[in-house]
């Protein structure tokens, strides 16, 4: 089994190693070393992967005005379209990595994947949440157990 897939992430989570999976993914096929390095600067809490409605997640990267990380439209479209094709061919796509802060969910890694999923009509996909706040971590644990709803 290739580790940097959804099934790989779930396997790592069952072993209590989701943080190791995140850094392995970000420093390898995720090509997001800067994000990995930033996560290591403080104590973080991780929950997931868990199935989440895509409409509850906010992208921060894309060609649209107002995005925190604005990128070239043609480049964005090329990546998204490639991912759509890969999904149609059975790609076991890695989970999205999302920051949870006081009920707000921001996709930090997986903005292209998020968009590709939405365009092919997927309503929910797997997410690994991270937070710095212990209270938010407790909220995430309740959400994971189904005892609290994601806003």
N, C-alpha and C positions, 0 to 999 in steps of 0.2 A: 504494500500500500504506500503510495506517495503521500508524505506527511502534510503537504501544504494544499489540502483540499478540505471540503466540509467534513468528510469522514475522518480525515487525519486530525482536524481540530477537535472533533467529538472524542476521538480516541485519547488525545492529550488531556482533554477536560476530565474524562473519566479517571485518568491517572493523577489528577490534581496538578497538571503541568501546563495549564492554558497560557500562563505568562511566558513560559519558554516557547510555546508554539508561536505566540504573537511576535516575539523578537526574532525567532528563526524565520518566520514568514516575511516580516518587514525588512530584514537584512538580506533576504534571498530573493525569491520570486516576486515579492511585493514591491521591491525597489523603493523603499521608503525608510532608509537608514536614519534620516533626520528625525522622523517621527519616533522611531524606536529609541534613539538617543534622548529625545525629549521626555518620553515616558519614564526613562530611568532616572530622571532628575529628582523625583519625589516618590513617596510611597503611593502606589496605585492599588486599587482594588478591581478585580476582574470577575465578571459573571457571564457565563454562556459557554458555548453557543446556545441561543434560544430563538425560537421562531417569533418574529415580530412583523407587524403590518408595516409595509414600506412607507405608507402615507404618514406614519408617525415619526419618520426620520427626516432630518433636514440635511440636504447636501450643502457643503461649504466650498466645493470646487466645481467649476463649469464655466461655459462661455457667457452665461446670462449676467446682466448687470446686477450688482449687489452681492455677488459671490465673494467670499473672503479671498479665495484663491481663483482668480480669473484666468482662464486658459483660452488658447486659440480654438475657435469653433471647429475648424476643419480637423485639427488634431484630436479634439474631444470626440467628434463624430466618428472619426476613423477607428478610435479605440472602442467606442461603444458598439459600433457595427461589427467589429471583429469579435467582441464578446457575445453579441447576439448569435452570431454564427456558431461560436464555440458551444454556447448553451444548447442550441438546437442539435448539435452533434454529441450531446451527452456530457459536457464538461461538469465535473463535480466542483463547482465554483467555491472558493474559500468564503467563509463568512465575512460580513462587513465588520469593521471595527468602529465602534460608536462611543462617543463621550456622552455620559449621562450626568447632567448637572441641574438639580432642582427641577426635574421633570422635563428638561429640554434635551433632545437627542440629536447630536450633530455627528454626521458621518465623517470620520477623520481619515479612514482608509477604506476605499470601496465606492467612491463617488461614481466612477464609470460603471462599476458592477451594479450599483443601485439603479442608475439610469437604464442600463440594458435590461434589467429585470422588469422594470416598470413598462418599458416599451413593448415587451412581449406578453404583457398582461399578468405577470406574476404579482400577486397581492401581498404576500408575506415571504420573508426569507430569514435565514439564520444570521444572528448578530452576536458578536462578543462585545459586551459593554465594559467600559472602564470608567472609573471615577476616582477622584482624590479625596472626596468627603466621606467620612464614615457613615453619616446619616443617609447619604445617597446610596451607599453600598447596602445598607439595611433595606432601603426601599427596593433596590434591584433584587435582593434575595426574596422579598415578598412578591415581587412581580414574577419572578422565576417560578415560585411555588403556586402562582395563580391566586394569591391572597390579596393582591392589589393590582389595579389596572394601570397600564402605561398610558399616561395622559395623551 
